[in-house]
């Protein structure tokens, strides 16, 4: 069996969709002739912890961890966050910061390039060289964010001359929140240099959407890049009967929700519905699971919706899936920015697998909208669109007991096993050539 060295920062017990992608690749790659070797960080700084994912790590998997210098510890000292607290999600996207946070943000943007995990690089490279010497992998695979993983993989490729596949789940210098941040000219140029060096040196690249592919192609038109979307694992999806569904018409959301995702128009619509329709007010609730910025909570409170919200915070992956399966409408909120067409969050595919209508906010012509149209599982609206008619129609269907008919055949190609097969084919072609 061929061996692949996988460089990833996010690995159990870290929680979140980025962990799921690499974890599922590691689970299914052996079925396609590839034995994974994991290189990750020891005691990483994660926005969420999910110990339940540790149980999903395949047995007999070779896992190597190296230490890291974490600048986030400096951020915590400056801003007064306790060492045992997680740093808030999307910290770079926050607004109305105090002077301590402004200084910390400037330091992060201008001194830690390409990201706050750069302190892991020297230790990971040394550990990677040791792994290569002892286990002799046939291929190197790195998956970002953070982009630092690709700089580590590039160094290991240059050291060993082993073929390398770089997986870019998010934009790099085009990430949506960078455009409103103050970066020095030197820092911006250095970041672009690192990005281009990865695009030039990787033997193959992967990304998750057509629009992201175009972003990277525009930087280097001759690169060889493939689309491998995120997906879902049927083995994770709970079997919920109709009687186990929530007794109220339930809008569910899982993941992070920050300032660029604040769906003000949705809150206004729901506020109107609960005020003007007694039946809706008595039979409606929201169940949120994840991490949310203070602005989101303020908006919900300002629109008098707090009493309708059950905020579970971050929950284990299996519990999140069960609650999604019990709900009737899944909320997909793509950041409200100018370059959001290529954003396909990992949660979308688990939304598809857990029944119910997916109500998306973002670009009507974006990649997420195309997937929902293809599977007939939901619809994406612009942030300014009228949502009242659609939500009330879904509510009326729920009252009448009718169910959404999803094209199951269309979503099977998004199973983690099928997607891993696609990745293994890329690996095979690369080493054979």
Secondary structure, DSSP 8 states (H G I E B T S, - for coil): -EEEEEE-S--TTB-SHHHHHHHHHHHHHGGGTEEEEEEEESS---S-B-GGGGGGS-TT-EEEEE----THHHHHHHHT--TTS---TTGGG--S--HHHHHHHHHHHHHSSS-TTGGGHHHHHHHHHHHHHHH--SEEEEEESSTHHHHHHHHHHHHH---EEEEESS-STT-GGGGGS---HHHHHHHHHHHHHHHHH-SEEEESSHHHHHHHHHH-TT--EEE----B-GGGS----GGGS-SSEEEEEEEEE-GGG--HHHHHHHHHHHHH-HHHHHSEEEEEEEEE-HHHHHHHHHTT-GGGEEE--S--HHHHHHHHHH-SEEEEE---STT-TT---THHHHHHHT-SEEEEES-TTSHHHHHHHHHTSEEEE-TTS--HHHHHHHHHHHHHT------HHHHGGGBHHHHHHHHHHHHHHHHH-
